[in-house]
Amino acid sequence: MADAAIGTGNTRNPLSFLKDSFPAAAVLVTVVMLILPLPTFLLDALMAVNLMFSLLILLIVLYTQKPTDFNLFPTILLVTTVFSLALNVSSTRLILTMGARFDGRMIRAFSSFVVGSGGNEGIVVGFIIFIVIIAVQAVVITKGATRVSEVAARFTLDSMQVKMMAVETEYSSGAITEEEAQARKAQIQRESDFYGSMDGASKFISGNVKVGIFITVVNILGGIIIGMAMRQEPLANAVSNYIGFSIGDGLLSQFPALLISTAMGIVVTRAAASGNLSDQVAEQIFTRYSSIYWICAGVLVFLSVLPGIRERWYVLLPMAALVAFHAFRLGQKQKRAAGFNEMMAKSREKKDEKAAEISPVVPLDALSLELGYGLIPLVDKEKGAELLERVQGVRRQSALDLGLVIPKVRIIDNMVLEPAEYCFKIKGVDSGRGKIRIGYFLCINPGTVTSELEGEKTVDPAFGLPAIWIDQEKRDDAERAGYTVVDPPSIIATHLTEIIRRHAADILGLQDTQAILDTLRREYPAVVDEALREGKGLRVTEIQKILQGLLRERVSIRNMVSILESIANFAPISKNILFLTEKARQALASQICGQYADDDKRLRVLTIEPALEQKIIESKYETPSGVVSALDPQSRKVWIKAVTAAVTAVKAKGWLPIVLCSPDARFLVKNSTDRELPDLAVISVFEVVQGIIPEAVGMIRSEDSSASMP
């Protein structure tokens, strides 16, 4: 039974097999047709299929919404051209070998349509009509479509880079999402590939026309020679038979090509259009201004009274009446639309006025960047808008580093600022500013400079480091000298990164916290529900405070699962925010150690003299807003002096200053030094995980020596 079930599951659907095999089989059969002879009944059937397929392609093109929706069209052009030529070769073989006995019904039918039964006169007229059709096909439709394809391909390729940059600019400014940007870029790429393929595919049609003319001439000359020389037919019979067959064969092969050429011309001339062609015709031709139809009706009436034409008044006057009726209906419709639009405009104005009068809220941007008018070129789309791309990159990197999705940065101009000045604001509050010199580079000395350069002295706005401004010509010299050279957009982007790190806790709002929990609930519903469980869990505002506490010390909240699991574990014991924040830090111990440890897994730390640490613990004081360290002024002065000396000594050795203390003292140490040393990292012994080797590089003491270094 098991074997039977497996065998049944692997059986392939015959319809699916046929569908997958049909394209390959059709192409192979088409190529084989160029070599092997076909019976006349099969030739008739395949010619009917060719005619039907060409008509289907034309109809598909007419009803396609956008040209690029039918991106298989260039391949279809190739296949249909080869198929048509294969039919041409097969019919030529049968006409020349069978002569007057040729019984191809499709070719005979088309020959009789054009040539008729008028003898030599019919043959001459039919031949002239055939030549006219070929000329229309070759000179007008095919040549025009080919030229339009070339131009469309060239301009599409030339504008591709500009379109890509425009999409990237919109994405950088936050106007569209990453998915929308990718979709637009993919559409631009498809357009470029499509019109490039159409440029090449159009050559198939023009070649098909030329080969069709050549085959027709060969049919006529070869048929007459074979008929007279080999079959001993009279000249009149040979001319009548072979010219008639050749004209029918040529028309039967060129008529589908004419349909395909028309379809190709429609596709390439609709490059800027989208939507159904019939809808576009109705919208752009029959719904224009009513006055043009009144003029058209008047011209028709005038023509109906002219001598020589007025005998056909019964044709012109009904047409004039129909056009006038359409003009009347269209005018009424446009008047109603104008009245409705005016009414809606007044309604919107009233709503806007009412909203402006009664709205008590003036919303603030979570994060905004204000620029002086001299810095506007940095966000000008026509000049690359490089700053927009940098800002978007900072938002993405901040989401990875901090686990916090930064809201869209609103960039506006501020005439109050100096021309070269910029200012960051968080919820309307000034959080950092600086000045930029457009066309110059900022050179920062990282401590490895071998030779000093001359330039305008300034200060790095992000970190307050001494720096100089230099022009483009000195950039290479500055890099060789060991300076860190930064361009204006990078200066603002770096400053924005530092602003986000310092104020991440202020940026995280209650609504942002709720959005994080809602997103996390989709994958980890049990964790979120347990952390928010009524009675034993926390409220969203309390979780927000815990996350803000972590962000305030630059601890990433990207690992929200571990944070919420620690809250779920310890919230039933105590709902104290400080207690739960410390437990969340301990849950993120590996992350915190990885943030500060060296490549060799060593954590170089400063320790605190036990007596001094105990004194800090005893200074703990509960306030309505939380726990603080309440050292007396003299003790605090000695404490800050000792910490500063120890931190300075560690920095002099090129190490990152990190203080390691007991869990009870950790927050108090950080709280007591936050004003003077906001970047000081303080971790507890419970946050040092296995595999990380703590190495004491100094001790903070209360004596005059302040710190001892091993």
VEXKOLVEX-794072 format. One record per residue (C-alpha): residue in three letters; z, x, y negated. Coordinates in steps of 0.05 Angstrom, whole numbers, padded with zeros to 5 digits, always signed. Layout:
! VEXKOLVEX-794072
ALAZXY ...
//
This chain:
! VEXKOLVEX-794072
MET+00000+00000+00000 ALA+00017+00056-00047 ASP-00049+00091-00033 ALA-00086+00026-00046 ALA-00051+00016-00112 ILE-00067+00086-00134 GLY-00140+00078-00115 THR-00145+00012-00152 GLY-00114+00043-00215 ASN-00165+00099-00216 THR-00226+00053-00206 ARG-00269+00056-00269 ASN-00295-00007-00302 PRO-00371-00010-00290 LEU-00382-00038-00360 SER-00344+00019-00390 PHE-00385+00068-00349 LEU-00450+00037-00373 LYS-00427+00038-00445 ASP-00408+00112-00441 SER-00472+00131-00404 PHE-00522+00091-00445 PRO-00531+00138-00505 ALA-00542+00199-00461 ALA-00590+00161-00415 ALA-00629+00133-00474 VAL-00639+00202-00505 LEU-00661+00232-00439 VAL-00710+00175-00424 THR-00739+00182-00494 VAL-00753+00256-00483 VAL-00783+00243-00414 MET-00830+00191-00444 LEU-00865+00247-00482 ILE-00888+00275-00415 LEU-00893+00220-00363 PRO-00944+00162-00370 LEU-00918+00091-00377 PRO-00948+00027-00350 THR-00973-00020-00404 PHE-00922-00075-00390 LEU-00865-00025-00399 LEU-00899+00002-00462 ASP-00901-00068-00491 ALA-00828-00079-00475 LEU-00806-00013-00507 MET-00848-00026-00569 ALA-00814-00093-00576 VAL-00747-00059-00569 ASN-00766-00008-00622 LEU-00786-00063-00670 MET-00722-00103-00656 PHE-00678-00041-00663 SER-00709-00022-00730 LEU-00698-00092-00756 LEU-00625-00090-00733 ILE-00614-00024-00770 LEU-00642-00053-00834 LEU-00597-00114-00829 ILE-00536-00072-00813 VAL-00550-00030-00875 LEU-00557-00093-00918 TYR-00490-00120-00895 THR-00450-00055-00894 GLN-00395-00052-00946 LYS-00401+00021-00963 PRO-00457+00070-00944 THR-00408+00117-00911 ASP-00383+00062-00865 PHE-00449+00070-00826 ASN-00439+00145-00817 LEU-00479+00144-00752 PHE-00542+00129-00792 PRO-00569+00201-00796 THR-00564+00207-00720 ILE-00597+00139-00712 LEU-00654+00163-00755 LEU-00666+00222-00709 VAL-00663+00182-00645 THR-00708+00126-00671 THR-00759+00176-00697 VAL-00763+00212-00631 PHE-00767+00145-00594 SER-00823+00120-00639 LEU-00862+00185-00630 ALA-00852+00181-00554 LEU-00882+00111-00556 ASN-00939+00137-00598 VAL-00955+00192-00548 SER-00951+00143-00490 SER-00997+00093-00523 THR-01046+00148-00542 ARG-01048+00170-00469 LEU-01062+00099-00445 ILE-01115+00084-00499 LEU-01154+00147-00485 THR-01150+00141-00409 MET-01163+00066-00402 GLY-01212+00056-00460 ALA-01238-00016-00464 ARG-01195-00034-00404 PHE-01131-00020-00443 ASP-01087-00083-00437 GLY-01027-00067-00482 ARG-01011-00136-00510 MET-00968-00112-00568 ILE-01022-00064-00594 ARG-01078-00115-00584 ALA-01038-00168-00621 PHE-01024-00123-00681 SER-01097-00101-00681 SER-01121-00173-00683 PHE-01073-00189-00740 VAL-01104-00137-00784 VAL-01175-00128-00759 GLY-01187-00200-00740 SER-01252-00220-00706 GLY-01300-00205-00762 GLY-01339-00149-00728 ASN-01352-00086-00767 GLU-01329-00118-00832 GLY-01262-00134-00800 ILE-01254-00063-00775 VAL-01268-00035-00844 VAL-01220-00083-00878 GLY-01167-00070-00824 PHE-01176+00005-00831 ILE-01168+00000-00908 ILE-01105-00043-00900 PHE-01077+00008-00851 ILE-01090+00064-00900 VAL-01056+00025-00957 ILE-00994+00011-00914 ILE-00990+00085-00894 ALA-00997+00105-00968 VAL-00941+00058-00989 GLN-00898+00085-00932 ALA-00911+00159-00946 VAL-00919+00162-01022 VAL-00872+00108-01047 ILE-00816+00092-00998 THR-00807+00155-00956 LYS-00819+00205-01013 GLY-00773+00167-01060 ALA-00718+00160-01008 THR-00723+00234-00991 ARG-00717+00254-01064 VAL-00657+00209-01074 SER-00625+00238-01011 GLU-00634+00309-01038 VAL-00603+00291-01105 ALA-00546+00251-01074 ALA-00529+00308-01027 ARG-00531+00360-01083 PHE-00487+00320-01132 THR-00439+00298-01077 LEU-00429+00370-01056 ASP-00422+00395-01128 SER-00370+00342-01145 MET-00330+00349-01081 GLN-00284+00403-01108 VAL-00271+00365-01172 LYS-00254+00301-01133 MET-00207+00340-01088 MET-00171+00369-01148 ALA-00165+00300-01180 VAL-00133+00273-01116 GLU-00086+00332-01113 THR-00067+00321-01186 GLU-00050+00248-01173 TYR-00010+00268-01112 SER+00027+00323-01151 SER+00045+00274-01206 GLY+00072+00224-01156 ALA+00020+00171-01171 ILE-00001+00167-01097 THR+00034+00183-01032 GLU+00017+00240-00985 GLU-00017+00191-00936 GLU-00060+00162-00992 ALA-00079+00232-01015 GLN-00099+00252-00944 ALA-00139+00188-00936 ARG-00176+00200-01002 LYS-00191+00272-00984 ALA-00218+00251-00916 GLN-00262+00199-00950 ILE-00290+00252-00998 GLN-00304+00298-00940 ARG-00339+00241-00902 GLU-00382+00226-00963 SER-00402+00299-00969 ASP-00419+00305-00895 PHE-00456+00238-00896 TYR-00502+00253-00954 GLY-00513+00324-00929 SER-00536+00295-00862 MET-00579+00243-00898 ASP-00614+00298-00936 GLY-00635+00329-00871 ALA-00648+00264-00834 SER-00696+00240-00888 LYS-00743+00295-00866 PHE-00750+00261-00799 ILE-00780+00199-00831 SER-00829+00238-00874 GLY-00850+00279-00814 ASN-00858+00215-00773 VAL-00907+00187-00824 LYS-00949+00251-00824 VAL-00950+00254-00748 GLY-00967+00180-00745 ILE-01029+00192-00789 PHE-01049+00252-00747 ILE-01041+00212-00681 THR-01083+00155-00710 VAL-01139+00203-00730 VAL-01136+00236-00661 ASN-01139+00168-00628 ILE-01201+00148-00667 LEU-01239+00214-00660 GLY-01217+00227-00589 GLY-01231+00156-00567 ILE-01301+00155-00597 ILE-01317+00223-00565 ILE-01289+00203-00497 GLY-01322+00134-00499 MET-01391+00160-00517 ALA-01392+00226-00480 MET-01354+00210-00417 ARG-01359+00135-00408 GLN-01430+00128-00438 GLU-01407+00072-00484 PRO-01451+00052-00543 LEU-01428+00078-00611 ALA-01414+00008-00637 ASN-01370-00010-00578 ALA-01333+00056-00580 VAL-01319+00049-00655 SER-01298-00024-00648 ASN-01251-00011-00589 TYR-01218+00054-00608 ILE-01211+00040-00683 GLY-01182-00028-00667 PHE-01133+00001-00616 SER-01115+00059-00662 ILE-01101+00014-00721 GLY-01057-00032-00677 ASP-01021+00027-00647 GLY-01011+00059-00716 LEU-00984-00005-00747 LEU-00938-00018-00688 SER-00908+00051-00695 GLN-00906+00054-00771 PHE-00878-00016-00783 PRO-00811+00001-00750 ALA-00813+00067-00789 LEU-00824+00027-00852 LEU-00762-00014-00837 ILE-00722+00049-00824 SER-00748+00082-00888 THR-00728+00021-00928 ALA-00659+00022-00896 MET-00653+00096-00913 GLY-00673+00083-00985 ILE-00621+00027-00991 VAL-00566+00072-00963 VAL-00578+00131-01008 THR-00589+00089-01071 ARG-00522+00053-01060 ALA-00482+00117-01068 ALA-00436+00089-01121 ALA-00434+00018-01094 SER-00384-00015-01047 GLY-00384-00084-01018 ASN-00435-00129-00987 LEU-00505-00122-01017 SER-00515-00197-01023 ASP-00449-00203-01060 GLN-00470-00146-01107 VAL-00537-00180-01121 ALA-00503-00246-01135 GLU-00451-00212-01180 GLN-00496-00163-01218 ILE-00560-00204-01224 PHE-00544-00277-01222 THR-00478-00277-01259 ARG-00497-00238-01321 TYR-00502-00267-01392 SER-00531-00336-01393 SER-00574-00318-01455 ILE-00621-00274-01413 TYR-00637-00333-01368 TRP-00651-00378-01428 ILE-00700-00325-01453 CYS-00733-00320-01385 ALA-00741-00396-01382 GLY-00773-00396-01451 VAL-00823-00343-01431 LEU-00843-00383-01370 VAL-00855-00445-01413 PHE-00896-00404-01462 LEU-00939-00377-01405 SER-00951-00447-01379 VAL-00988-00467-01443 LEU-01032-00405-01449 PRO-01107-00415-01437 GLY-01127-00393-01368 ILE-01056-00399-01341 ARG-01037-00470-01361 GLU-01077-00496-01302 ARG-01018-00470-01261 TRP-00966-00507-01302 TYR-00940-00541-01239 VAL-00916-00472-01215 LEU-00889-00445-01280 LEU-00854-00506-01308 PRO-00811-00520-01246 MET-00792-00446-01246 ALA-00773-00451-01320 ALA-00731-00514-01306 LEU-00695-00479-01248 VAL-00679-00418-01290 ALA-00656-00461-01349 PHE-00611-00501-01302 HIS-00580-00437-01276 ALA-00571-00412-01348 PHE-00535-00477-01367 ARG-00489-00474-01306 LEU-00474-00401-01318 GLY-00458-00412-01392 GLN-00409-00468-01374 LYS-00375-00424-01322 GLN-00369-00365-01371 LYS-00339-00410-01424 ARG-00286-00435-01375 ALA-00272-00363-01353 ALA-00265-00340-01425 GLY-00217-00397-01441 PHE-00176-00383-01379 ASN-00172-00308-01395 GLU-00150-00324-01467 MET-00097-00371-01441 MET-00071-00319-01391 ALA-00071-00265-01445 LYS-00029-00309-01491 SER+00017-00325-01433 ARG+00027-00251-01417 GLU+00041-00236-01490 LYS+00094-00290-01492 LYS+00125-00264-01428 ASP+00125-00192-01454 GLU+00157-00215-01520 LYS+00208-00256-01483 ALA+00224-00198-01436 ALA+00230-00150-01494 GLU+00277-00198-01530 ILE+00324-00214-01473 SER+00323-00152-01429 PRO+00391-00117-01438 VAL+00372-00057-01394 VAL+00332+00004-01416 PRO+00321+00042-01351 LEU+00330+00118-01348 ASP+00289+00165-01306 ALA+00329+00200-01252 LEU+00294+00265-01269 SER+00246+00278-01327 LEU+00211+00336-01358 GLU+00196+00334-01433 LEU+00144+00382-01461 GLY+00128+00405-01531 TYR+00056+00392-01552 GLY+00038+00466-01542 LEU+00053+00459-01467 ILE+00011+00397-01455 PRO-00048+00439-01427 LEU-00003+00455-01367 VAL-00009+00382-01345 ASP-00080+00368-01370 LYS-00123+00346-01311 GLU-00185+00375-01344 LYS-00153+00443-01343 GLY-00127+00442-01272 ALA-00059+00410-01284 GLU-00027+00469-01247 LEU+00044+00448-01267 LEU+00036+00380-01232 GLU+00021+00415-01166 ARG+00080+00462-01175 VAL+00128+00404-01189 GLN+00104+00367-01127 GLY+00115+00430-01087 VAL+00186+00436-01114 ARG+00201+00364-01093 ARG+00176+00378-01023 GLN+00215+00443-01016 SER+00278+00411-01043 ALA+00273+00356-00991 LEU+00270+00410-00937 ASP+00325+00454-00966 LEU+00375+00401-00989 GLY+00355+00341-00946 LEU+00350+00301-01011 VAL+00284+00268-01030 ILE+00279+00280-01105 PRO+00251+00221-01144 LYS+00185+00228-01181 VAL+00192+00274-01240 ARG+00169+00237-01302 ILE+00131+00286-01348 ILE+00125+00264-01421 ASP+00110+00297-01487 ASN+00165+00301-01540 MET+00145+00315-01611 VAL+00218+00331-01629 LEU+00216+00394-01586 GLU+00185+00458-01611 PRO+00112+00467-01589 ALA+00129+00518-01535 GLU+00195+00486-01513 TYR+00210+00443-01452 CYS+00271+00404-01431 PHE+00296+00375-01365 LYS+00337+00311-01367 ILE+00377+00278-01311 LYS+00387+00205-01325 GLY+00374+00217-01399 VAL+00422+00276-01405 ASP+00397+00345-01425 SER+00406+00390-01363 GLY+00367+00452-01382 ARG+00313+00476-01429 GLY+00271+00537-01444 LYS+00212+00565-01482 ILE+00144+00586-01455 ARG+00089+00628-01485 ILE+00022+00603-01460 GLY-00024+00659-01439 TYR+00034+00708-01428 PHE+00074+00728-01367 LEU+00150+00734-01360 CYS+00173+00800-01330 ILE+00243+00800-01299 ASN+00278+00864-01278 PRO+00306+00853-01208 GLY+00342+00920-01210 THR+00286+00961-01180 VAL+00245+00977-01242 THR+00222+01049-01245 SER+00197+01050-01317 GLU+00211+01005-01376 LEU+00154+00966-01409 GLU+00148+00945-01481 GLY+00147+00871-01495 GLU+00181+00813-01530 LYS+00251+00809-01504 THR+00276+00742-01478 VAL+00320+00711-01425 ASP+00298+00679-01359 PRO+00312+00604-01370 ALA+00330+00591-01297 PHE+00382+00646-01284 GLY+00395+00676-01353 LEU+00370+00745-01333 PRO+00341+00792-01386 ALA+00265+00791-01387 ILE+00205+00808-01430 TRP+00140+00773-01447 ILE+00076+00812-01434 ASP+00002+00795-01439 GLN-00050+00793-01384 GLU-00071+00865-01394 LYS-00002+00893-01376 ARG+00008+00851-01314 ASP-00014+00904-01264 ASP+00028+00957-01299 ALA+00090+00912-01295 GLU+00080+00898-01221 ARG+00072+00972-01206 ALA+00135+00986-01247 GLY+00175+00939-01202 TYR+00181+00878-01248 THR+00179+00808-01221 VAL+00120+00777-01259 VAL+00119+00702-01267 ASP+00067+00657-01300 PRO+00087+00597-01344 PRO+00079+00542-01291 SER+00121+00583-01242 ILE+00175+00592-01295 ILE+00183+00517-01304 ALA+00179+00504-01229 THR+00233+00557-01215 HIS+00277+00527-01269 LEU+00266+00458-01239 THR+00287+00484-01171 GLU+00351+00512-01199 ILE+00365+00448-01238 ILE+00357+00407-01174 ARG+00404+00453-01136 ARG+00457+00451-01189 HIS+00453+00376-01202 ALA+00434+00349-01134 ALA+00500+00311-01131 ASP+00484+00277-01197 ILE+00414+00259-01174 LEU+00438+00226-01110 GLY+00451+00153-01129 LEU+00479+00095-01090 GLN+00410+00065-01079 ASP+00386+00133-01053 THR+00444+00135-01004 GLN+00428+00065-00979 ALA+00355+00086-00970 ILE+00376+00146-00928 LEU+00420+00102-00884 ASP+00365+00050-00876 THR+00314+00103-00855 LEU+00363+00135-00807 ARG+00381+00068-00776 ARG+00310+00062-00747 GLU+00320+00123-00702 TYR+00397+00126-00696 PRO+00423+00055-00704 ALA+00487+00069-00664 VAL+00507+00128-00709 VAL+00496+00089-00774 ASP+00529+00026-00749 GLU+00590+00064-00725 ALA+00598+00102-00790 LEU+00593+00036-00829 ARG+00633-00006-00780 GLU+00678-00055-00815 GLY+00751-00037-00811 LYS+00742+00033-00781 GLY+00681+00057-00818 LEU+00666+00072-00891 ARG+00629+00036-00947 VAL+00564+00062-00973 THR+00597+00085-01038 GLU+00647+00127-00997 ILE+00590+00159-00957 GLN+00555+00173-01023 LYS+00617+00211-01048 ILE+00619+00253-00984 LEU+00545+00271-00991 GLN+00555+00287-01065 GLY+00613+00333-01046 LEU+00568+00371-00998 LEU+00510+00376-01047 ARG+00556+00399-01102 GLU+00569+00462-01061 ARG+00496+00468-01042 VAL+00505+00446-00970 SER+00442+00412-00944 ILE+00451+00339-00922 ARG+00387+00341-00880 ASN+00428+00338-00816 MET+00452+00267-00831 VAL+00465+00252-00758 SER+00519+00305-00752 ILE+00550+00283-00819 LEU+00553+00210-00798 GLU+00579+00227-00729 SER+00637+00266-00760 ILE+00651+00207-00806 ALA+00650+00159-00747 ASN+00698+00205-00709 PHE+00750+00217-00765 ALA+00745+00154-00809 PRO+00792+00115-00762 ILE+00844+00171-00773 SER+00838+00175-00849 LYS+00790+00149-00902 ASN+00808+00205-00951 ILE+00742+00229-00980 LEU+00765+00302-00986 PHE+00788+00302-00913 LEU+00723+00272-00888 THR+00681+00319-00930 GLU+00717+00379-00899 LYS+00705+00350-00830 ALA+00631+00341-00847 ARG+00628+00414-00869 GLN+00659+00435-00802 ALA+00606+00393-00766 LEU+00553+00432-00805 ALA+00587+00499-00791 SER+00526+00530-00757 GLN+00482+00510-00816 ILE+00531+00537-00867 CYS+00539+00604-00830 GLY+00464+00610-00823 GLN+00458+00599-00898 TYR+00503+00658-00916 ALA+00500+00706-00857 ASP+00456+00769-00856 ASP+00399+00781-00808 ASP+00447+00818-00761 LYS+00492+00755-00758 ARG+00546+00788-00801 LEU+00583+00747-00852 ARG+00611+00793-00906 VAL+00669+00757-00938 LEU+00727+00765-00987 THR+00795+00745-00962 ILE+00855+00723-01003 GLU+00924+00754-01003 PRO+00968+00706-00961 ALA+01020+00697-01016 LEU+00967+00682-01068 GLU+00932+00634-01021 GLN+00998+00598-01008 LYS+01010+00593-01082 ILE+00942+00560-01091 ILE+00957+00510-01035 GLU+01023+00492-01069 SER+00985+00478-01134 LYS+00951+00418-01102 TYR+00957+00357-01146 GLU+00933+00286-01133 THR+00896+00251-01190 PRO+00862+00183-01193 SER+00794+00219-01188 GLY+00814+00265-01131 VAL+00852+00328-01113 VAL+00853+00388-01161 SER+00886+00456-01165 ALA+00940+00453-01220 LEU+00960+00526-01230 ASP+01000+00541-01292 PRO+00959+00575-01347 GLN+00986+00645-01335 SER+00977+00642-01260 ARG+00907+00613-01268 LYS+00888+00670-01315 VAL+00912+00722-01265 TRP+00877+00685-01208 ILE+00810+00681-01244 LYS+00814+00753-01264 ALA+00827+00774-01193 VAL+00770+00733-01164 THR+00722+00757-01218 ALA+00739+00830-01204 ALA+00729+00820-01129 VAL+00663+00784-01138 THR+00637+00838-01185 ALA+00655+00892-01135 VAL+00618+00855-01079 LYS+00557+00843-01122 ALA+00555+00917-01140 LYS+00543+00932-01066 GLY+00486+00882-01063 TRP+00524+00830-01022 LEU+00530+00755-01034 PRO+00602+00739-01055 ILE+00634+00693-01003 VAL+00708+00675-01000 LEU+00738+00661-00931 CYS+00804+00623-00931 SER+00844+00572-00892 PRO+00820+00499-00887 ASP+00878+00475-00930 ALA+00861+00523-00986 ARG+00784+00520-00983 PHE+00773+00461-01031 LEU+00828+00484-01079 VAL+00798+00554-01083 LYS+00730+00524-01099 ASN+00759+00474-01148 SER+00799+00527-01185 THR+00739+00574-01194 ASP+00684+00523-01204 ARG+00684+00529-01280 GLU+00681+00605-01286 LEU+00644+00620-01221 PRO+00602+00559-01203 ASP+00558+00597-01154 LEU+00616+00625-01113 ALA+00612+00604-01040 VAL+00678+00586-01007 ILE+00683+00573-00932 SER+00741+00561-00885 VAL+00756+00596-00820 PHE+00738+00532-00783 GLU+00667+00538-00809 VAL+00654+00606-00776 VAL+00619+00591-00711 GLN+00613+00633-00648 GLY+00559+00686-00654 ILE+00574+00699-00727 ILE+00615+00762-00740 PRO+00659+00756-00803 GLU+00668+00824-00837 ALA+00720+00830-00892 VAL+00693+00871-00949 GLY+00751+00861-00997 MET+00815+00823-01012 ILE+00833+00783-01073 ARG+00902+00803-01097 SER+00946+00782-01155 GLU+00965+00854-01175 ASP+00930+00890-01230 SER+00882+00921-01180 SER+00857+00850-01167 ALA+00815+00869-01107 SER+00816+00923-01055 MET+00751+00945-01024 PRO+00750+00979-00956 
//
